[in-house]
Amino acid sequence: MLLHKSRAIVKRAFHNAVSCRAAEASTTTSTPQKVTLNLSTPYQCIFKETKVDLIQIPGAVGEYGVTAGHTPIISQMKPGLIKVHLEREKDVQTFFTAGGFAFTHADSVTDIACVELVKLDDIDRDAAEAGLSKYKSIVATAADGSAEKIDAQIGLETHQALAAALAAAN
C-alpha cells in the first residue's frame, strides 16, 4: 500500500513538472539575439558554443547567411569562405573550407563540420598558385575516367575556389 502511494506521488510530481515545463516552453518563444556556433574539423574544435551575430556559409547551391532565428536548414558546403561575425562588421574571422556540412537548428544553434579549415590569413599564396597550376596540368593530361583525373579535378576545383577567395581578400 505504501509503495502504491509513493508511486502515485512520484507520478503526480513528474506530471506536474512536465506540465510546468511545457507551459514554460510555450510562453518562451522569444528569438535569441545571437547564433550559437559550433565549428569543427575532424582534428580540432574552432568554436564551441560561441555566440555570434552572423555566419556566412558557402552552401553547395549558393552562399547564405545565418542570423538568430534563421529557419532550420541542412546544407552541404562547397569549397569557399566561412565568415564568422562575432560582432557584425567589427570582429570578423574568415576561414577557407574545402567543404563539409552546416546544420542550422530551430533554436538558433548552427553546427558546421568541415573536412579541412584554415584561417584565410594563414594561407600561403605561392603554394596555392603552385597547387592550381599542378592540378590544371594533371587534369589536362590524365586519362578520362581515371582515378588520377578524378582526384585532380577535385584538387582543381578546391584550388580554384581558394584562388578566388584569396583574390577577393585583396
Sequence and secondary structure as in RCSB ss.txt:
>XXXX:A:sequence
MLLHKSRAIVKRAFHNAVSCRAAEASTTTSTPQKVTLNLSTPYQCIFKETKVDLIQIPGAVGEYGVTAGHTPIIS
QMKPGLIKVHLEREKDVQTFFTAGGFAFTHADSVTDIACVELVKLDDIDRDAAEAGLSKYKSIVATAADGSAEKI
DAQIGLETHQALAAALAAAN
>XXXX:A:secstr
 HHHHHHHHHHHHHHHHHHHHHHHHHH     SSEEEEEE SS EEEEEEEESEEEEEETTEEEEE TT   EEE
EE SEEEEEEEETTTEEEEEEES EEEEE TTSEEEEEESSEEEGGG  HHHHHHHHHHHHHHHHHS TT HHHH
HHHHHHHHHHHHHHHHHHH 
